[in-house]
Amino acid sequence: MYGRETREKIIEQRKQGWTIRKIALENDVSERMIYRLIELYQKTGSVAPRTSKACGRPGKLTQEMLDQICEAIDKEPGITIQRLQAQLDLPICVSNLNEIVREKLGYVYKGGERHRKSDQEAAEH
C-alpha cells in the first residue's frame, strides 16, 4: 500500500497533465494502481484507501456477535438480512451473514419469518 503523501503526489501530477506512464515511472507504481487511485479520487474526493467493512474477506464473528444475531432474529423473526447487518453493525457482508444465519446458526426462512431448523422440524412432527 502506498502512503497518503505518494497518493496525493500522483493526483497532483495527473492534474498537471502528466501521462499515466510518466507518473508510474516517476513513483515506481503500476499504471493500474494509478487508474484505480484516479477513479477513487473522482468518486470520493479523497485519496485515502477504501475502508468499507462489507468488502473483501469477512472478519471473524465472536460468540457474542453470534448470540446478538440469534437474539435479534428471535426478537423479530421477519427481519431481513440487510436490516440485521445494519442494525447490529456487523463486520461482514450481507451474503456471508445470510450463509452464517442458515448454515452455522441453523435458521430457515419460511412463511415470512426465520425459525431454527430444529424448531420447525419439531413443529412438523
Secondary structure as GFF3:
##gff-version 3
##sequence-region A 1 125
A	DSSP	alpha_helix	4	15	.	.	.	ID=ss1
A	DSSP	alpha_helix	20	27	.	.	.	ID=ss2
A	DSSP	alpha_helix	31	44	.	.	.	ID=ss3
A	DSSP	alpha_helix	63	75	.	.	.	ID=ss4
A	DSSP	alpha_helix	81	88	.	.	.	ID=ss5
A	DSSP	alpha_helix	94	99	.	.	.	ID=ss6
A	DSSP	pi_helix	100	104	.	.	.	ID=ss7
A	DSSP	beta_strand	107	110	.	.	.	ID=ss8
A	DSSP	beta_strand	113	116	.	.	.	ID=ss9
A	DSSP	alpha_helix	117	124	.	.	.	ID=ss10
###
